[in-house]
Amino acid sequence: MDQAPQIISFRNKLTHEYAIINDRLVWGVIQNNLPALLKQCNQLLSDIEGETS
């Protein structure tokens, strides 16, 4: 599933609405979603490196 729109939206809220951002929400995303995103990013980088070898 393509999560790019959600990631972009979250980033926009963090940078443009930082005064009203919910700290618990951000911490929850870090704890619950960041590990999976990191895994996906590492896999994509691995795939790209494999293509260029």
Stockholm file with secondary structure:
# STOCKHOLM 1.0

chainA/1-53         MDQAPQIISFRNKLTHEYAIINDRLVWGVIQNNLPALLKQCNQLLSDIEGETS
#=GR chainA/1-53 SS CCCHHHHHHHHHHHHHSGGGCCHHHHHHHHHHTHHHHHHHHHHHHHHHHHHHC
#=GC SS_cons        CCCHHHHHHHHHHHHHSGGGCCHHHHHHHHHHTHHHHHHHHHHHHHHHHHHHC
//
